[in-house]
Amino acid sequence: MKRRRKILWGVVGGVLLTFLVVGVLLAATVVVDNMDDGYMNLQVGSAGDHVVTDTVAVSSGVLGGHRDAELHWISGSGTAQVLVDYDNSNKMSFAEGSSVTAWAKITWDGDSDPDTLDPDGLGGVDLYGGTPATNDGIRIVALSIDHDTAITFTAYSTDTTHYSDMRIDVPGDSSTTRMDLVFPFTSFTSQGSNGGVDWSNLGALVLEINGRIQSDLDLTLDYIEADSTREYGDLPVSLYTTSILSATHIPKGMRLGHNCDTESSYHSSTNADGDDSSEADDEDGVAPSNLPWSAGSDGGEVEITMQGCSTSVRCYVHGWIDWNGDGDFDDTVDGASEHIVNGYSRTSDATVARSFDTPTSFSDGYYYARFRICPSASTNCDTPTTLDTDVSDGEVEDYRWALGPTAITLTSITARSTSIAVGLLAVALLGLGALGAISLLRRRA
């Protein structure tokens, strides 16, 4: 009995310790604004107010307990609007009319004055999340961005002589349903005459949404927080090494497919889809095409969708298939390199087909694949593994493909009882059908 009690208390203690550790890890995240409360409705237009401001006090989920908002109409006939938690949506939206350009500013400075910035209003919030630092950037989770825009954070410490800012030019896409944007602390530029922001002593934080770039912008934000997330792959840990599993990107809008989310670590799974159940299904950029594949020269083909490519930011794509299933992408197998897409680049968004050689011994089966997109031909992106630093911008996507007609996955088999009456009815129907077919054949004869 005593032994059983000891085991029981050991299990309980382990569970409590687990919850404690998880609680500590979760507590490191600093919520800037979860948009779950604090209803706001700002509207400007050519026929009305060109500038409006508002403020709201929120008991939780908003840095400093207050959210200030400012919306400016710039041009065009119509209106622009900022809504927060409209009809309990737990979201913030910025929307322009079809010909309207505007811009908005959201400020967290701990007070209820939307017209005047208090650079020390937060009183020294530690966005690092403690000592040692567990957070290294600010993450925005966007649910839609249908046109190109720019998002800028400006952070202050104590006064307007200590501040830093960072801007991301975000490529729009009407098919996007989830796009994470990460603003690393180290990527902010010091603008203050007495130095940049001290992230352990934050006095105010300002977000600007630039709708001047293109009219008719619709943007929806889910939440904003300080954390240490990155974009990871999800190949199985049972087969691939940590150096492959740990390959990471800092997403800033360039991506494979339409969606890109971030995680605190890789989510390994047999089907290379563990991330899809954790956050959003963002493995939507590459698919096998021109099936069935054949063995040998140009025997395989993939279709790649690239977003965030421009003349100023060129996209580069690399891709690998583990032909022999040995847990790396370094081999040449029966005349075919596992590096199947080698630095394909574009200066505009597109969906393209790329062909490549397959092994002369290629046959139907399951194959793991990895693809990466980034704004540089070789900086940490021409390898499937992690190197010294994260790749700035871009995305990594992993797949497990069933290639060929015999590659079938049975997700479940269920045996169910069938009543004798139903079984007899089915036999009778089949018999009637057969008799009908025979009768029809006799008539035709």
N, C-alpha and C positions, 0 to 999 in steps of 0.2 A: 504493500500500500504506500509506504514512504517513497519507494522508488517511483511509483506511478505519479505521486504528487510532485516529486522533483522534476520528472519529465514534463508534467503538465505546466508547472511554473516556468520551466525552461522555454517551453513553446510560447507561453504567454509573454514572457520577457522578451523573446526574440521578436514577436509580433510588435510589441510596444516599441522596441528599439528601432525596428524597421520604420514604423510610423514616425518616430522621433527624427530619424535621419531624413526621411522624405520631407517631413515638415521643415527641417532646417534648410534643405535644398530648395524647397518651394519658397521659403521665406526670403531667400536671397533675391528673388525677382522683385523689382520695384515697379509697381503699377503707376504709369503716368496718367492714363485715362482708359477705363474699360467701356465707356460710353453706355453703361447700363442704367444710368440715372442722370437727372438734371436736364429736363426737357428744354430745348431751345429751338426757336424758329426765327431766322433772320432772312429778310428779303430785300433786294435792291433792284432798281431797274431804270430804264431810260425815262420813264414817265413819273417816277416817284423819287424816293430818297436814293442818293448815289452812294451814301455811306451810312451804315447802321452798326451799332454796337449793343452788346448785351452781356450780362453776367448771371451766373447761377451758383448757389452754394450747394454742395453735395457732401453728404455725410461720410461716404466711403467710395473707394474706387476712382478717386480723382486726386492727383497730387496737390497738396496744399489745401484741399477742401473747397476750392473755387475754380471755375472754368470761365474765362473771359473770351468773348468772340467778337470779331470785327469782320465786316464784309463790305467790299468796295466794287461798285459797278464801274467798268472802264469804257465799254463801247457796245453798240448794237441795240436793236429794237427788241425789247423783251425784258425778262427778269433773270436774276440769279438768286439762289437760295442755299442756306445752310440749315440743316435740320439735325438735331441730336435727340436720340431716343424717342422719335416720333412714333406714337401708338405702341410704346414699349418695345421698340425694335432692337434696342441695345446696340445701335449703330449710329454713326455720324455720316451724313451725306452732303456732298457739295454738287450742285447742279446748275448748269447754265442753259439759257434758251438757245435756239438753233443758231442765232447770229450774235449772241452775247459773249463778251469776254469780261472776266471779273477776277478778283483774288480775295482770299480769306486768310485771316490770322487767328489762331487759337493760342491763348496765353495761360500758363499756369504760374502765377506769382503769389498765390496765397491771399489775395485780397479781392474785394468786390468792386474795384474801379476798372472798368474795361477800357477806359480812355488813356490811362497813364500806367506805364510799366514800372513796377517796383522790382529792381534787379536783385534785391535781398529779401524779397517777400517770403520766400520759402524757409528762410532761416538756416540754410546749410544742410539740405538733404543729401544723403550719401547714395548716389546712384551706383557706386561700386558694389553695394550690398554688403558691406562689412570688410573686415580684415581677417584673412587675405581677401582680395577682391574676387567676387564670383561673377560679376557682370562686366562686360566689356563693350557694350553698345546699346543703342536704342533700336527696338524693332517696331515697325508698323505692320499690322496685318490688314491688308486691303482686300475687299471682296469684289470690287469692280473698279476698273480704270479704263474707260473706253477710248480716250484720246490722249495724245502726248501731253504731259504736264511736267512741272518741276515741284519738288517738295523740299523745303529747307527747314532745318532746325537751327535755332540760335540759343545758346546757353550762357547764362550769366552767373558770376560769383561776386557777391557783395556789392558791386557797383557796375556802372557802364564802362569802366576802364578795364574790366576783366571779363572778357567774353570770347566765345568761339562759335563758328558756324560751319555747317556742311550742307551741300545741296546735292540732290540726286535728280537727274533728268530721267523721268520715268516714261518708258514707251507704252502707249496705250494699246488696248486690244479688246474689242467688244466681246470676245469669247472668254475672257478671264473671269474666273470665279474665286480665285485665291492667289494673291501675290504678296509675299513677305518681302519687306525692304529692311535691310540692316544698315544702321549708321554707326560704325565703330567709333569709339571715343578717340582712338588714335588718328582717325581720318579727319577730325574736325580741324579747321584752320583758326589759329589764334588771330583775333582782330583787335583786341583791346590794347590800348597804349601802355598798360601795365601788365600785359600778359594775358594768356588765355584762361578759360574756365578751369576751375578745380572741381572735378566730378565728385569728389567726396564732400564738397561744400557748395552745393548748387543753390543759387538764390532765385532763379527764374528760368523757365523754359518756354520758348515760343516756336510754334509750328506755322509755316506759311505754305498755302496751297496756291500755286500760280496757274490761274486760268487764262492768262494773257496769250499763251503759246498757241492755243487753238480754241475756238468757240465750241459750244455744245458739249462741254465736258461733263461727264457724270462719274463721280467718284464716291465710293462707299468705304469707310474705315470701320473695322470691327473693334480693335483695341490697340493701345500703344503701351509698351513697357520697356524697362531696362532689364536685359538678360544677357546670356552668352550663347545664343543659338546660332547655328550654321545650317547650310544645306548639305545633307549627307546622302549617301546611297544606302541600299539595304540588301546587299548580297548576303548569303548565309555564312554565319561565323564558323560553321562546321567545315567549310571548304576553303574560305579565303582568309588571308592574313590580316592582322590589324592595320598594316600599312595600306592595304587596299580598302578596308572598311572605313578607315579614318580620313579618306580623301574628302575635303570640304571646300565649299564655296561661300563667299559672302554675297548674297544676292542683292542686286541693285537694279533689277529690271530686265537684264538679258537672260533669256531662258529657252529651253527646249519645250516646244508646245506652248500652251496658254497659261499654265499654272505653275507656281513654285512656292513651296512652303519651307519652313525651317524647323529644326529639331535641336534638342540639347545633346543628342548623340545619335549614332546610327541605329536603325531598327532592323536587325538581321532577320531574315525569314527564308524558308525553303523556296518559296515562289518569288523572292525578291520584291515583295510588295508590302513589307511590314510597315513602312511609312504611311501607306494609304489608309490603314486602319487607325493610325496614331493621330494624324492631322487631316490632310486632304489628299486626294488621289492626284498627284502631280506628275506621275509617269505617263505623260501624254504627248511626248515629243518625237518618238521614234517607233516605227512599226515595220515588221518584215513585209515586203511587197513582191509582186511578180512571182507568187507562189505557184507550184512547188519549186523550190530551189533544186538545182542540178549540181553535179560534181564537176569541179574544174574551173576553167577560165570564165570569169563573169557569171559564175553560177548562182550568186546570191545578190539580193538587192534590198535596201531599206529605204523607207520614206522618212525624211527628217523635216520637222517644222521648227523654224528658227524665228525668234522674236527679239526685238531690241537691237537690231543691226542697222547701222546707218553709215554715211560717209565719214562721220566723225568718230564713230565707234564701230569698228569692223568686228564681225563675229568669226570665230574659229571653232570648228567642230572636230573632235577626235572620237573614234569608236573602236571597240574591241569585242571580239567573240572568243570565248574559251572553247576552241574546237575540240580539244582532247579532254576537257573537264578535269584538269589537274590542279585547279585552284590558282592559276595565274593567267596573265594575258601576254606572255613573253615569247611564245613559241611560233615556229613555222611548222605547220602540220601538213604533210603530204603536198608540199608546194604552195600552201596558202598561209599567209601571215595572219596572226590573230589581231593585228592592228589593221582593221578593215577600212577605216576612214581616217585619213592622216592629214589633219589641218585644213580641211575644206573650209573656205572662207567666203563671206558675202558682205556687202555694204547695204543690204536692204532685206527686210523680212521676206520669207518665202517658205514654201514647202517644196522640197527637192527630192529626187530619187538618186541614190548613189549605188552603183553596182561594184562588185568585188569578187575576187577569186575565192572559191571554197576548196577544201581538201579534195583531192582526187578520190579519196575514200569516203567522201561525205555520204551520210545516210540519214534517214528519218530519225528523229529523237529530240531530246531536250537540250537546250544550249543556253548558258548564261552570257549576258552581254552587258557592257557598260559604255555609256556615252557621256561626253563632257562638252560644254560650250563655254567659251570665255573670250575676253577682248584682247587676247595676246596669242601669238602663234605657238609659243613654247613655255611661257612662264607657268610651271607647275601643272600645265593642262595637257601636255603631250604625253603624259604618263597616266596610267590608271591608278597609281598609288599617291599617297600624300607625300609631300616633300617638307621643306622648312616652314612654309607659311601657307595660310589659306589662299585660295584663288580669289582675287578681288573681282566680284561680279560673276555672273554665269550660274551654271547648274550642273549637277551630276545626276544621271538617271540610270537605274539598273533594271534588267529584265531577265525573265526566264521564259524562253520561247519554245513552244512545241512546234517543231518544223516537220511537216510531212503528214500524210493522211493517217498514219498509224500511231501518231503521238497524241494519245487521248488521256485526259485526266479524269478519273472518277472521284468526284467530291464526296459522294455518299451512295450507299445502296440500302434501301429500306424494304423489308419484307412485310407485307400486310396480308391478313386473312381475308378471303372472299367467301361470302355465303354461298351455299349450294344453289340457292335460287338464282342468284346473280350469275353464277357459273353456267347453270343450265340455260338461262336466258341468252347468254353470249353464244353458247353452242347452237341454240335454236336459230338465232339471228344469222350466224355463219352458214347454217344449213339452208336457210331460206335464200340467202344470197347466192349460194352455189346452185340451187335449183333454178333460181331466176336466170343465172348466167347460162346454164345448160339450155333452158327454154329459149333464150334469145338466140343462141347458136343454132338450135334446130329450126327456128323460124327463118333465119338467114339462109340456112341450107335449103 
